[in-house]
């Protein structure tokens, strides 16, 4: 996201001496992407951010695949996922390919006993149920129902819940999340026709600076493994930073839908993009206003992408028997569309209050064993009359 932000104190000139009030120097760190070419931030630390004391354990968290080459439309009952205390243990991969991991989590407790860093993937956490604070090395971000949290790879964070009933839909992406190019001018500013703008982003604030030495456990995810690494100083020891590479939030409730006289295709709902998939937000909106309009979506073939829909809230008029937390997968290779009767039922309706998140991947998705444990077993037959 080409948006400049800063917190705390730092020298006027980069890569120059930054003295501590009582003597000594702060330690500068470039937090960058694509080598030295992509988005980056410069942070200044009380202690050297490189002090590894020990590597304790390493273990695999690679998803176990149940269906490697899928042609079946599937429905997963996400709220049947059993809550677990630990944040990482609660995260369950549902659908995966070489570009991303799509999953669910139902953590009951805050992540406070260790720190977490995903060294492989940028993360998008969608908050379906719960409220709290994302605590990171670059500042804290409050969150609540309906918030997207975008966490660039390499960010060290903890997550603090005010609630015990928490439900998250998440995507780990091996390419960065951006807002769609067509919403922005050549300098990166969001244009007047964009369904959201810079004012809507929830930026890091409340920079925590801990001057502490000891044993600080960071669980680092890398190449399908979790490595338990002990650092000699507190990871949140930044006194200031500035730049373009940082975590941020965005509420789905601040997405302003684009409507028309006839049914609009899914790209008008696009919220984020990567090199390998897109994310769309289906929000409450007025229906099409042509006198012969059909509000329900038309049948369409998935030729170039797999479509994943995560249902959040409201009445999903295009499907039957859809509930909160359901996930549908419509794989490339076969057409899909409204459930029988949904098209006719939609005619004459003026608005919808549905809320859903869609992920369209450009490569096929594999289905995990965790996902099949939530499969309804019948969804692929749901278009039969």
Beta strands, then each sheet from edge to edge (+ up, - down):
strand 1: 5-8
strand 2: 27-32
strand 3: 40-45
strand 4: 52-60
strand 5: 65-67
strand 6: 74-77
strand 7: 92-96
strand 8: 100-105
strand 9: 111-118
strand 10: 122-129
strand 11: 132-136
strand 12: 139-143
strand 13: 147-151
strand 14: 156-161
strand 15: 167-173
strand 16: 201-203
strand 17: 213-222
strand 18: 225-233
strand 19: 238-243
strand 20: 248-251
strand 21: 270-273
strand 22: 277-282
strand 23: 285-286
strand 24: 300-301
strand 25: 306-313
strand 26: 326-330
strand 27: 335-336
strand 28: 351-352
strand 29: 355-361
strand 30: 366-368
sheet 1: 1+ 19- 3+ 2-
sheet 2: 4+ 18- 17+ 9+ 14- 11+ 12-
sheet 3: 5+ 30- 7+ 8- 15+ 10- 13+ 20- 16+
sheet 4: 6+ 26- 25+ 29- 22+ 21-
sheet 5: 23+ 28-
sheet 6: 24+ 27-
end
